[in-house]
């Protein structure tokens, strides 16, 4: 196996740990069976951190032979996850609703024949309406109409 040696300043290594932990969460949180390779990689990075004096917020499970984030570190990182989830939720909702509205207003055939830039301009204008609505009212005025 080829090995690589990397030299990082303490603040850069702490940032690497954070990014690997957050990336691991993003890639595995929705899975019923988390990817063992990703979990092993996170454990490896956390182990390197712990062995090099960056162990605050990192614990070791003797039985499972793996490193993991302590609860307080997970909570710290959870703030980033919550912000990400919030932003993605509103952006995706606005995007889906605006695409639906454009299809209803203009029809699939007309949109399909439209210049791509013009089509995205129409969708963007619809998205702006939803973004303003969600910023002011959240989901309070959203309803399912049958």
N, C-alpha and C positions, 0 to 999 in steps of 0.2 A: 504494500500500500504506500502510495506517495504521501508524504507528510509535508506540511507547510508551517513555517514559523512566522508569526505575525507579532509585531511589537505595537502595543497600544498604550496610550496614556490612560491613567485610571478613569478619568471622566468618559473617555471614548469606550473603554471596556464596559463601564456601567451602562452606557447607552446601548452597547451591543447586547448585553444581557436583557435589557428592557425590550429591545426590538425582537429578539429571538423569542422571548416569552409571549409578547403580544402577537407575533406572527404564528406561533404555535397555537395560541388560543383561536385566532381567526381560522386557521386551517383545520382545527380539530373539534371545536366546541359544538358543532352541529352533527358530528358523527356519533353513532351509537358505539362503535368500536374505534377508539382513537388510533391513529397511525403509530405503531410501535417505533418506527424509525425516527419520526419527529419527536416523540417523547424521549427517546434515547439521546437524540441530539441536544434537546433542551437540558436534559440531565447532565450531559457532558459539559456543556457551556457553564451551567450552574456549578458543577464540580470544579472546573478550572477557576471560576470566580472565587469560590470558597477557599480553595487551596492557595490562592494568591492574595488573600487578605480582603476580599470584597464580599465577605460572607454575610453581611448584615441582611437579614430577610431571606436567607437561604438555609434550608435544613436538609438533613440526610436521613433517609430511611434505611436503617441497618438491615432489616428483614428483606426489603425489596431491592436493596443495593442501588438506590437512586437518590439523586438530589431533586429537591422541589422547592418552590417558593413558599415561604412562611405566609400565614394568613394576612399579616399586616402589609406585606409586600404585594400580595394578590389584591388587597383592597386598594392600595395605591395605584396599581395598574388598572383596576376596574374602572376608575374614573375616566381613563382614556377610552376604554371599551364603551362605557356608557355614552360618552360624547360622540364617539364614532357611530354607535347604533342610532342615536337620536338624529344625527345629520343624515345618515343613509336612509333611515325610515322616511323622513320628510322628502328627501330628494327623489327616492324611488316612487313614493306615492304620487308626488306632483308629476313625475315623468309618465307614469302609467296612465294617470287620469288625463293628462294633456294629449297623449297619443290617442287615447280613446276618443276624446272630444274632437280631435282633428279628423279622425276616421269618420265619425258621425257627421261632421259638418261638410267634409269634402269628398268622402267616399274613397274606398281603397284604390279604385282604378285611377281616379284623378291624382291622388297622392303618389301613386306608383309612377305616373308619367311626369310628375313634377320634377323640376331641377332639385337635386338633393339639398342645395343651399337654401332654396326657397321653402322646401318642406320643413327643414330644421328651423327656419325662422318662424314659421307658423307654430310649430311645436313649442319653441322657446317662448313665444308670446303667451301661449296658453299656460306654460309652466310659471311664468312670472305672475299670472293671475292667481294661480294656486299657492305660490310661495307667499304672496302678500296675504292671502286668506289664512293660510296656516300660521303665519307669523302673528296675525292679529287674534285669531280665534281657535287655533289648534284644530281639534276634531269636533268641537262643539256643534258646528253647523253641518257636519257631514251626516248624510242619511242614506239608507238603502231604500230605494223607491221601487215598489212592485206594481 
